[in-house]
Amino acid sequence: MIQATQLVKTFGAVKALDGLSFKVGDGLAYGLLGRNGAGKTTTIRIIMDFFGADSGEVTIGGIPASKSKARIGYLPEERGLYPKRIILEQMIYIGMLRGMPKRDAEARTHMLLEKLEASEYTKRRLDTLSKGNQQKIQLAIALISDPDVVILDEPFSGLDPVNARILKSIVREQVDAGKTVIFSSHQMAQVEEFCDEICLIDHGRGVLEGNLREIKRAYPRDSLYVEAYGAGDLGGLLREKASGAIADIAPSGAGWTVKLTSHEKRRDVLDALHDAGITPDNFSVKEPTLEEIFVDKVGGEPPDADDGADGTDDDGKKKRRRFGLFGKKSGGAGGRNGGAGR
């Protein structure tokens, strides 16, 4: 279990974290969500003991993060590997940095690349791969030492739907094995599909935390989604036959979103369809999306999927793209915030 308690961190005049608290249980996919600069990156770095908080603390399994022996695998938003090195060689090298015998590191490399459908790239240089395949290699690096905690920063960046599905499958295996998996992402739809619990962060504060399903059910259940193929002008029909039950109705995808005057009026809409001889193909309560929840709690527009790629970091400084975390341009192989984690 990871628990953050009243974290405060400042960089000059910028307060990146302002009393942030949350708890992440074992065997969970947990989403840290917020606009660029909200404090997500600072939080991750404190969890990884890259630096400490000004006040407050993070514990892993009840032990302060600075003293914890838990293995942490980290997939950074920016590429963190040698672009000119052979993939197999650098994966073995990073595994050995993590204390693995060379033979074990090589065996796990082959196993992970096979799971990620990337075995054909074993003897290729990283910079010869597409962005999506580089991301798969980056994930394999994060998992090389069989970590207890997996932290994924914008993990779906550059992935097509097929590779996104592969990544989800691998990460779900980690969750099923009792690992703690933390997502930091701007892609609300991906988080909504995958995460069990979330923490919304705004200006360094937690504005909403908990089980995503329970959060959604706490919102008024007075909207319906209705589909009925071949029913003609379904919206017009419902406006006429169930006018007393409908506050608003609008087309949505292949069907209609119906805003009710009260959640108790669902039956009136269903009766109107029945009286018209229409059997709906889809008749369900429409829950708020994670984007809608974000806007409700934080205000303004939800973060874009690409937000933050070249924006400002939590400390207010301009973020710079870097070619590799272990190379000359990124600070050397000894950094604790490397792609392999600690």
Secondary structure as GFF3:
##gff-version 3
##sequence-region A 1 342
A	DSSP	beta_strand	2	11	.	.	.	ID=ss1
A	DSSP	beta_strand	14	24	.	.	.	ID=ss2
A	DSSP	beta_strand	29	33	.	.	.	ID=ss3
A	DSSP	alpha_helix	40	47	.	.	.	ID=ss4
A	DSSP	beta_strand	55	60	.	.	.	ID=ss5
A	DSSP	beta_strand	63	64	.	.	.	ID=ss6
A	DSSP	beta_strand	72	75	.	.	.	ID=ss7
A	DSSP	alpha_helix	87	97	.	.	.	ID=ss8
A	DSSP	alpha_helix	102	115	.	.	.	ID=ss9
A	DSSP	three_ten_helix	119	121	.	.	.	ID=ss10
A	DSSP	three_ten_helix	126	128	.	.	.	ID=ss11
A	DSSP	alpha_helix	131	142	.	.	.	ID=ss12
A	DSSP	beta_strand	149	153	.	.	.	ID=ss13
A	DSSP	alpha_helix	161	176	.	.	.	ID=ss14
A	DSSP	beta_strand	180	184	.	.	.	ID=ss15
A	DSSP	alpha_helix	188	194	.	.	.	ID=ss16
A	DSSP	beta_strand	197	202	.	.	.	ID=ss17
A	DSSP	beta_strand	205	211	.	.	.	ID=ss18
A	DSSP	alpha_helix	212	217	.	.	.	ID=ss19
A	DSSP	beta_strand	223	227	.	.	.	ID=ss20
A	DSSP	alpha_helix	234	241	.	.	.	ID=ss21
A	DSSP	beta_strand	246	252	.	.	.	ID=ss22
A	DSSP	beta_strand	255	260	.	.	.	ID=ss23
A	DSSP	three_ten_helix	263	265	.	.	.	ID=ss24
A	DSSP	alpha_helix	266	275	.	.	.	ID=ss25
A	DSSP	beta_strand	282	285	.	.	.	ID=ss26
A	DSSP	alpha_helix	290	298	.	.	.	ID=ss27
A	DSSP	three_ten_helix	328	330	.	.	.	ID=ss28
###
